[in-house]
Amino acid sequence: MSKPRARDLGLPFAGQTGPLNAITDVAGVRVGMTTLRDPECGICTGVTAIRPRDDAGLPVPVWAGHYALNGNGEMTGTHWIDDAGYMIGPICITNTHGVGAVHHGASKWMLRQYAQFFDTEHGWAMPVVAETYDGVLNDINAFHVTPEHTIAALEAASFGPVAEGAAGGGTGMIAYQFKAGTGTASRRFVIGDQTYTIGALVQANHGRRADFQILGRAIGALMPLTDPLPALPQKEMGSIIVVLITDAPLSGLSLRQVAKRAAIGIGRGGTAGGNSSGDIFLALSTANPGPMPQHAGAVLTKTEINGEMIDPLYMAAVQAVEESVVNAIVAGEDTPSFKPAGHIVPGIDTAQLKALF
């Protein structure tokens, strides 16, 4: 039986969600996962794959912007996103030492998915691959993740509900010293006379228990640490990856501003973005589909939300990220540690959390 989500516990998050309260509420967005678990062999990891467009043959650019609150981590492809304002292909999230294998797998998948493009042109694959460190629960130095696991996650990507907690790349992740991992949420918002959707997906592996808050309540003080493992080290050493996708028409510059709002969303949970944490955010818009720039005319015509009217989108992004992190934690279950062995990283007590609200 699946665990309840945060709203099922009565946590009164603000804002109107989409029907699934997930990143897949944005039309055309698919999520797939490969989850690898064998605690006796030190395996507790995986791959999360996000496909923002259902394109094939010839890739269709997705407008993009990125922001790094703290750069102690990796998200490939962002130099080009910063220069071009768009990307093609998937976004994948895994563990720190799995980046190379996942990049290899995602590139191979792109060669098949966009066969016409790569067969007829001098195309190059530059997928976005991000990571967080799962070495407490997983033997990260054993390189369990392979290119084939990435391809499997991409092929499994679907439009429906998204698994949370110990799923995909989030399988071995810890947040605020609770078992956490993958989390998602969505918001609907109105600008002018049009309703849009924004969805968030996080791989939450950050935060110290003492700092943890939910909707202003000091959860860290109300649910203190009981096992010595989660208390070590004392400083924040995890990371969080945030992917935001919207159907609102935005430029690469505006999307960078949206990506920045993820910092406010995770900050509501109490983190200050510690020096040893990689807090890296990506924002995408699926609006304004069109050909690759080299196949377009000399002048591009696109629609874009007026920056003076964009505040409802910013608030929706903050709310979706905040709730995604809590969903990742609420889905967590007690998990044995790998390094050091002999401890349990606890899932949050959902009955106690419900009682607090």
C-alpha positions, 0 to 999 in steps of 0.5 A: 500500500502506497504511503499518503502524500503530504496533502493527504495528511492535511498539510494546508499548502497554498495554491491550486494543483493540477489533477495529479499534483505532479510535473506530468500535469503539464501537457506532454511531459513524461517521467520514467524511472529505473530503481535499483535496490538490493541492500545486501549488495549495497545497491540503493540508487537509480535513474529518473528521466524526464521527457518534456516533449513527445517528439521524434525524428527531428527534435523540437527545442524546449526553451530553458533557463538554469540557476545554481544557488550553490554549485557543489554538484553537476548538471550537464548541458547548462553552458549551452542553455545559458547561451542559447536559451533552449535545449533538446532531449531529456533531463535525467537525474541520478547519483554523483558517480552515475553522471557519465553512464547516464549521459552515455545512455541518454545520448544513445537514446537521443541518437535513436529517438532523433534518428533522422536528425543525426543521420542527415545532419551534423547533430550533437547530443547534449542531454541534461544530466544532474546528480545528488550524492547517495553514498550513505545508503548506496555503494556509490563507488561500485558504479551500479548505474549503467547506460542501459538503466538510463535507456530503460527509464527513458523508454518507461516514461509515461504521462501518469502519476509519478512515484515519489520517495525511494524511486529512480534517482531518488532511491538512495537520497536523504533530506533533513536527515529523513529518508527522502528522494523524488518528490513532485507537485504542480500549480495552476495560475492565471495571467491575463485571461489564460490559465497555465500550469507549472510542475516541479520535480525534485531530487531531495538530498539536502538539509539538516534536521535542526533547520527543518520546517514545514509551513512555518512549523519547526519540525526539526525541533518536534521530531529530533534525531534519535540515531547517531548516523543521521547526525553526522556530519553536522554540516549540510552535505547533500544536494537538491536538483529541481526541475520546473516545467510550464506551458506558459510562453517564456524566453530563456531569460524569463526561465532563468528568473523562474529557476531562481524561485526554486531557491525560495521554494527550498528555503521554505523548508529551512535550508540555507543552501550549505557550502557542501550542497549542490543546489541546481535548478532548471526551468523549461517552457513547452510553449512556442514549439518550432523547428531547430533554429537552423531550420527556421527563418531569419526572424523568429516570432514567439509569444512571451508573458510580459515580465510585469505580469509574471508574479503569479507564475513565480508564486506558483513555482515557489509553492510547487517546489516547497510541496515537492520537497515535503512529498519526497520526505513524506514518501520515505521509509526506514532504510538501512545505511551502507556507509557506515553500516548498521544504522537506519535512516528513518522515514518520517512518522506520518501519523505524528506529522499529521497530528501536528497539523 
